[in-house]
């Protein structure tokens, strides 16, 4: 029997301007750039990883920034919103912080047990901050961030999928070990593993909505955590037996991945927790240099000439 899926590993989205993307997630949201690399399938594009102090699985939001990318359109078959976890008493702080940065933020009211603040990033990616009681975990706030530790983002809270239907997607979620834990109108909540923040997925049934278009401001895929390669292979076999078209294992250097589309159209990934982001640079230097996989290293000079220059600014701590 394979070990349980543990929750969200990472979420990957599309951006446009890489410098603007970098500034927003490090300087406004207080996340750490834990890896500066390229899209292994499109080496002329950055792949930027943002997370906690060490890029703990469950804290990682990543981007493919394509400078000339058109704005995407949200809709069915996509991740409707990506939600971060914040401390229970931090909603006022974040509302003030976002508004002072010129980012409209709206309180969405109470949903299940959490208070929610919604906003969009510079490319239109819909995000939420969910305030709720803390639960002990491995997420560690970046100590050099401009956001005080007591208000820092604590990794993911949940992702919300927009679907036309319900049963086929839920059947796959149940195969993956998810259990339904609540419903509110046309929103259905599922949890996996031990449940709680970072192990939640909401299904939003929108039967009249149109299908979305993946481009800037849209999530590309959601990755779910598996403990190691053996567990990943077991899950791959189980999902393939459900007639899902699962890829072979792909080496992403910092984790190993398999991909498949759930029946509603959202691209899922199963990503291993190891080896992590410190395998090719020391933890105190994460994100400072462009790191390439061994098979792209011979092309470094050409890749660096194609990539637009970006600058990682030192965060200004609040006084």
N, C-alpha and C positions, 0 to 999 in steps of 0.2 A: 504493500500500500504506500503510495507516495505521501510525502509530508504535505501538510496543508499549505495552500497559497496564503501568504501572510498579509496581503493588502496591496496598496499602491506602491510601486517601485519608483516610477517617474512618469511625467506627462511631457510630451513633446509637441510643440506648436510651431507655426510659421510666423516669422516677423519680416519686416522690410529693412529699415536702416539698422545696422548692427550696433553702431555707437549709441543711438537712442535707446535701443533695447538694453544694452549693457548699463547705461546710466539709470534707467528706470528701475531695473530689478536690484541693482546694488545700492543706489543712492536713495531711492524712494522707499522701496520695500525692505531694504536692509538684508537682502540675501547675499551670499558670497558667490563669486564666480569661482567654481571649484574645478572647472576644466575648460580650456580654450583649445579646441581642436577643429576638425573639419567634418563635414558630412562624408562618411566613408564611401558612399555611393555617388557623391557629387563633390569631389575634393576642391572645387572652386568656391565652395560655400562654407562659411563657418558652421560649427556646431558648438553652441555655448551652453554650458551647464551651470545652473544656479541652485544653491542648496544651503544647508546649514554649515557648521564649522568644517566638517569633513566630507560633506556630500553623502550623508547617511541615506540609504534607501528609504523612500517615504518622504523625503524632503526635496527631491530634485525636479525642477522645472527646466526643460531644455528647449532650445530654439534653433531652427534653421533660418537665419536671416538672409533673405534674398533682396538686395537693395532696390530692385525694380518691380518687386512683387505687387500685384494688384490686391485690393482689399477683398477678402473672402466674404461669403454670405452665410450666416448661420442657418441651420435648419435640421431637418430629419436626417438621421444617419450620422450624426456628429455628437461630440461632447458639447453640450449646451453651456456648461460653466465648470470651471475648476475652482474648488474651494480650499482655502488654507485655514489652518487652525490657529487661533490666537487665544491668549488668556481671557478668562471670564470677564475681567474688569477693564479690558483694553479697548473696547469698542469706541469710547469717546476719544481716546488718544488717536486711534487710527482715522477716525472721521476728521478730526482737526488736521492731522498730518496730510492726508490726501487733499483736503480742500485747500490747505495752504500751498500745496504744490500745484494747484490749478486743476486737480483731477476731481470731477464731480463724483460724489459718493452718496449712495442712497441706502437708508436703512430699510431692509426688506421685511422687517418684523420678525416674529417668532416662527420658526419652522421646526417641528418636532421639539427637540430640547435646546436648540441653539438660537442665539440672536445673530442676524446676518447683515453684513454691510456689503453692498454690491458696487462695482466700479469696472472700468475697462482700462486696459493698458494703451499705450500710444498707437498700437495697430488695431485696436478695437477688440482685443481678446477679452472676453467676459470673465471676470474673476470675482470671488467672494472671500470675505473674511468671516469665519464662523467662530463666535465667542462662546466658550463652554468651559466647564471645570476641567482642570488639568488632570492628565493621567500620566503616571511615571512611564518614561520611554527613553529611547536612545537618541532622540533628536536633541542636538546641542546648538544653541544660538551662537552665531558668529560674534565673538567677543569684540572684534574691531568694527562692527557695524555702527552706522549712525543711529540706529534704533536701539533704545535702552533694552537690556536683556529682559527686563520684566514685562516688556510689551512685544517682544520679538515673535515673529511667525514661527510656529512649532511644527512645520511640515504640513502635509496635506490633511484636509478633513474629509473630503469626498470629491467625486466627480459625478456630474449629472449628464445622462445620455438622453438625447431627444429622439424618440422612436415613434413610428406610425402605429406599430402594433405592440405586442407584449409577450405572448406565449413563447415564441421561438427564441427570443433573446433570453428570457427567464430560464428556459430549459438549459441553455448553455451556461448561464450563471450558476444554476444548481449543479450542473456537472462539475463546475470549478469549485464547488463547495460553499457557494453563497446561500444564505438563508434570508427569507423575507422577515423584516423586523418591524415594519410599519407602513402605513399609507396615509396620505393626506390629499384628498381630491384626486387629481390625475397624476400624483407623484407617489412612487412606490420605492421604499428603501430596502436595500439588501446589505448584509454584512458578511465578511469572510473571516476565517481564522478566529482570533479572539474578539473580533469586532471592535467597535469604537472608532475614534478619529484615525483616519488613514486607511481604514479597512472598510469603507462605506462606498456604495454606489447607489445613486438614485436613478430610477427610470421615469422620465417624464413622457407620458403618452400624449402625443399631439397629432391626432388622426387627420386633421385638416391642413397641417403644415406642409410646406414644400421641402424638397430635398436641398441641403446646403451645398456650398461650393468651397472646397478646401483651397485657401490661399492665405494671404497675410491676415492675422487676427483670428485664425481658426486652429483648433487642436488637430494635429496630424495623427497621433495615436496615444493610447494609454498602456503603460506597462505594469504588470502585476508581479509581485515578488515571489520567487521560489528560492529555497535555501541553498541549492547547489545544482550541479549538472545532472546528477543522478535523478533527483526529484524532477528536474526539468524534462528529462527524457521520458519519465513515467507519465507526466502530465501531457506531453506531446502525443504519446501513444494513445492515451485515453481520449484526447480531443479528436485525433485522427479517426478513431473508431466511431466517433459521432458524425463522421462524414464532413468534418471541417477540413479545409485545405490548409494544413499547417506547414510552414516552411521548415527546411532543415535548420539545425542549430547554426547561428551566425556569430562569429567572434566580433564583439564590439569593444574589445580590449579591456574595458572597465567592468564588463559583465558579458554574459553570453545570452543570446536572444533567439526565440522563435516567435513567429508572427502568424496571425490568422484574423479573418474578419468575422465578427459575430453576425448573426442573421440580419440584424437591423442595419448593418453597414459600417459600424465603428471598427477601426483597426485596433486589435488587441495585441499585446506582446507579453510573453513570459520572460522575465529577466532575472538572472541569478544575482544574489546579494554579493558574492565575491566576483572578482578580486578587489574592486573598489578603485578609488581615484588616486591613491598614493603609490601606485605601482611604478609610475614613471616620473614622479617629482615629489619632493618632500612635502609633508602636510602643511608646513608653514609657508610654502611657496605656491600652493594650489592656484591655478588660473592665471599665473603671471606670464607664462611663456606658451607659445604655440606648440602643442604636442601632436605628433603624427604617429600613426601605427607603422610598424616596421616595413610593411609593403609599400607605404607611400613616402617613406623617408628619402629614398633616392630622388624623388621629385620635389623635395622641399623648396629649392630655390624658385622653381616655376610656380609652385603653389603660393608662396609668399608674395610673388609679384602680382598674382591675380587677386588675392584677398585685399579688400579695402583696409587701410590702417585703422586700428581702434586703440583707445587709450583707457586703461583702468585707473580711475581716479581714486585717491585715498579718501575714504568717507570722513565727513566732518561730524564728529560726535556732538550730540546735544549737551548743552551745559545746564 
